[in-house]
Amino acid sequence: MAEAEAAEAEAEQAEPSPEDAIRALQAELEETRDRLLRTAAEVQNARRRAEKDVKDARQYAISGFAGDVLNVADNLSRALQVAQSESLEGPAKTLVDGVALTEKTLLSTLERHGVKRVEPAPGDAFDPNHHQATTQIPSEHKAGTIAASFAPGYVIGERTLRAAMVAVSAGQPAADDGGGAGKARNDGPEPGSGVDVKA
């Protein structure tokens, strides 16, 4: 009998009190709720990423094709520039009008699919994301702005398909003061004087 009482006393000590059991269950419930909220947030983030990927895929799917078609648009534009500089009549004028209509249709089709032409004008700010500087020339425009545009650029959404080819202004040309050919021309600081040799 003593053994039975000892076993019963031991069982009572091993069994937690109702308050301890409630606290343990509440802690477990809180931990489960926290895991559930984190999982829900991860699912929502994954859904947003997937939606963005699908949107980008739709928007930029034609990038490769559009990039190849840009050469056709450029060739049509060049043909029109040459043809319009001539005074044409009859069938030749009709052909040029047809080429102009084809170019217009091609550009509107590209635009309908999100491809836009970028044609910077002299004096516009130079944007390395949309412009490629091919040279720097003196001009009446502020230094660092566009002085001339050689070829249009194209963008699709926020991405540049092809940068516009431009010349960047070096600022006003130096005025000739008539001081003679013997004077050395001073266009600014001595070459190399702005180089940090301490680095």
C-alpha positions in Angstrom: 0.0 0.0 0.0 2.8 2.3 0.6 3.9 1.7 -2.9 0.5 2.7 -4.3 0.5 5.9 -2.2 4.1 6.7 -3.4 3.0 6.2 -7.1 0.0 8.4 -6.6 2.0 11.2 -5.0 4.5 10.9 -7.8 1.8 11.2 -10.5 0.4 14.3 -8.8 3.8 16.0 -8.8 4.4 15.1 -12.5 1.0 16.4 -13.6 1.1 20.2 -14.0 -1.4 22.4 -12.3 -4.3 23.8 -14.4 -2.8 27.3 -14.4 0.5 26.0 -15.7 -1.3 24.0 -18.4 -3.3 27.1 -19.5 -0.1 29.2 -19.6 1.7 26.6 -21.7 -1.3 26.3 -24.1 -1.5 30.1 -24.4 2.3 30.3 -25.3 1.8 27.6 -27.9 -1.2 29.3 -29.3 0.7 32.6 -29.5 3.6 30.9 -31.3 1.3 29.2 -33.8 -0.5 32.5 -34.4 2.9 34.2 -35.1 4.0 31.5 -37.5 0.6 31.8 -39.3 1.0 35.6 -39.7 4.5 35.2 -41.0 3.4 32.5 -43.5 0.5 34.7 -44.7 2.9 37.6 -45.2 5.3 35.4 -47.1 2.5 34.2 -49.3 1.3 37.8 -50.0 4.9 38.9 -50.9 5.3 35.9 -53.2 2.0 36.8 -54.9 3.1 40.4 -55.4 6.4 39.3 -56.8 4.7 36.9 -59.2 2.2 39.6 -60.3 5.2 42.0 -60.9 7.0 39.3 -62.9 4.0 38.6 -65.0 3.4 42.3 -65.6 7.1 42.8 -66.6 7.0 39.8 -68.8 4.0 41.1 -70.6 5.4 44.6 -70.9 8.9 43.7 -72.0 8.2 40.4 -73.9 8.6 42.2 -77.3 11.8 43.9 -76.4 14.0 41.7 -78.5 11.7 41.8 -81.5 11.1 45.6 -81.1 14.9 46.2 -81.0 15.3 44.4 -84.3 12.5 46.3 -85.9 14.0 49.6 -84.9 16.6 49.2 -87.7 13.7 49.0 -90.2 12.2 52.2 -88.7 15.6 54.0 -89.0 16.1 52.9 -92.6 12.6 54.1 -93.6 13.4 57.4 -91.9 16.7 57.8 -93.7 15.1 56.9 -97.1 12.5 59.6 -96.4 15.1 62.2 -95.6 17.0 61.6 -98.8 13.8 61.4 -100.9 12.3 64.5 -99.4 15.4 66.5 -100.2 14.8 65.9 -103.9 11.9 67.4 -105.9 10.0 64.4 -107.0 6.9 64.1 -109.2 4.6 61.4 -110.5 5.3 57.7 -109.5 8.5 58.6 -107.5 6.4 61.0 -105.3 3.8 58.3 -104.8 6.5 55.9 -103.8 7.9 58.4 -101.2 4.4 59.0 -99.9 4.0 55.2 -99.5 7.3 55.0 -97.6 6.2 57.9 -95.3 2.9 56.1 -94.6 4.7 52.8 -93.9 7.0 54.6 -91.5 4.1 56.3 -89.7 2.2 52.9 -89.4 5.3 51.2 -88.1 5.9 53.8 -85.4 2.3 53.9 -84.4 2.3 50.0 -84.1 5.4 50.1 -82.0 3.9 52.8 -79.8 0.7 50.8 -79.4 2.8 48.0 -77.9 4.6 50.4 -75.5 7.6 51.4 -77.6 8.1 55.1 -77.7 10.5 57.2 -79.8 12.9 59.5 -77.9 13.9 62.5 -80.0 16.0 64.9 -77.9 16.2 68.5 -79.0 19.2 70.9 -78.8 19.2 72.4 -75.3 17.5 69.4 -73.6 19.2 68.0 -70.5 21.5 65.1 -71.2 20.2 61.9 -69.6 22.7 59.0 -69.8 19.8 56.6 -69.3 18.2 57.6 -72.7 21.1 59.3 -74.6 24.5 58.2 -75.8 27.0 61.0 -76.3 29.0 60.5 -79.5 30.9 63.7 -79.3 31.2 67.0 -77.5 31.0 70.2 -79.5 31.0 73.9 -78.8 27.5 75.4 -79.1 25.2 78.2 -77.9 23.6 75.8 -75.5 24.7 75.3 -71.9 27.6 73.0 -71.3 26.4 69.4 -70.6 23.1 69.8 -72.5 22.4 68.3 -75.9 23.8 70.3 -78.8 22.6 68.1 -81.7 20.8 64.8 -82.2 22.0 62.3 -84.8 19.6 59.3 -84.3 16.4 58.9 -82.2 16.3 56.5 -79.3 13.5 54.2 -78.2 12.2 53.1 -74.8 9.7 50.5 -73.7 8.1 51.2 -70.4 11.0 52.4 -68.2 13.7 50.5 -70.1 15.8 51.9 -72.9 15.8 49.8 -76.1 18.3 52.0 -77.8 19.8 55.3 -76.6 19.4 58.4 -78.8 22.8 59.3 -80.4 23.6 62.9 -79.4 26.4 65.5 -79.3 26.8 67.1 -75.9 27.5 70.9 -75.7 30.8 72.0 -74.5 29.4 75.5 -74.0 29.9 78.7 -75.9 32.9 78.7 -78.2 35.8 80.9 -77.0 35.6 84.4 -78.5 38.5 85.4 -80.7 39.9 88.6 -79.2 42.0 89.4 -82.3 45.2 89.3 -80.2 47.2 87.6 -83.0 48.4 84.2 -83.8 51.3 84.4 -81.4 49.2 84.2 -78.2 48.6 80.9 -76.6 45.0 79.9 -76.4 43.8 79.3 -72.8 40.7 77.1 -72.8 40.7 76.4 -69.1 42.9 74.7 -66.6 46.2 73.1 -67.6 45.6 69.5 -68.9 46.0 67.1 -66.0 45.7 69.8 -63.3 42.4 68.4 -62.1 43.9 64.9 -61.6 44.2 63.8 -58.0 47.7 62.3 -57.7 47.4 61.6 -54.0 45.1 58.7 -54.5 
